[in-house]
Amino acid sequence: MNGLAEKSSRLRLAREGYENLRQQVLRRDGWRCQSCGALSNLEVHHRQLRSQCGDNSEQNLLTLCTACHAMVHRGTA
């Protein structure tokens, strides 16, 4: 080996499986943005991005409103 860790393949959930997980995260977070408390325009964010080998576990997901989600991805939150 060359000393680099081998990148593991990331599994993608089927649409129905992801939607069930998304609903579970929204319920867990009380249907509120975990940053500002908003109750509308909610999205589920990966704390560790999938592009950085983050998984679809409930522990890696967080409810954010559209505005806070955008700020997180811009690096301003």
C-alpha positions in Angstrom: 0.0 0.0 0.0 1.0 3.6 -0.4 0.1 4.6 3.1 -3.1 6.3 2.2 -6.4 5.2 3.7 -8.6 3.5 1.2 -11.8 5.5 0.6 -14.8 3.3 1.5 -17.8 3.2 -0.8 -20.7 5.2 0.4 -24.1 3.7 0.3 -27.0 5.7 -0.9 -30.4 5.1 0.6 -33.3 4.4 -1.7 -35.7 7.4 -2.0 -38.3 5.9 0.4 -35.6 4.9 3.0 -34.1 8.4 2.9 -37.5 10.0 3.2 -38.3 7.9 6.3 -35.0 8.8 7.9 -35.6 12.5 7.0 -39.0 12.4 8.7 -37.4 10.7 11.8 -34.8 13.5 12.0 -37.5 16.2 11.7 -39.6 14.6 14.4 -36.5 14.2 16.7 -35.6 17.9 16.2 -39.2 19.0 17.0 -39.8 20.3 13.5 -37.6 23.3 14.3 -34.4 24.6 12.8 -31.7 23.7 15.2 -29.9 26.9 14.5 -32.5 29.7 14.6 -35.7 27.9 15.7 -37.7 28.5 12.5 -40.7 26.2 11.9 -40.9 26.4 8.1 -38.7 25.7 5.0 -37.0 22.9 6.9 -34.2 20.8 5.4 -32.0 18.0 6.7 -28.3 18.7 6.7 -25.4 16.2 6.9 -23.1 17.4 9.7 -20.2 15.6 8.0 -20.9 16.0 4.3 -21.4 12.9 2.2 -18.6 14.3 -0.1 -16.3 14.0 3.0 -17.4 10.4 3.7 -20.3 11.4 6.0 -23.0 8.8 6.3 -26.8 8.9 6.4 -27.0 8.0 10.1 -29.4 9.9 12.3 -26.5 11.1 14.4 -25.0 12.8 11.3 -28.2 14.6 10.3 -29.6 17.9 11.6 -32.7 19.9 10.9 -32.0 23.4 9.5 -34.2 26.0 7.7 -33.3 26.9 4.2 -31.5 30.1 5.2 -29.4 28.5 7.9 -28.6 25.5 5.7 -27.3 27.9 3.0 -25.2 29.8 5.6 -23.6 26.6 6.8 -22.6 25.6 3.2 -21.3 29.1 2.6 -19.3 28.9 5.8 -20.9 31.9 7.4 -22.8 30.1 10.2 
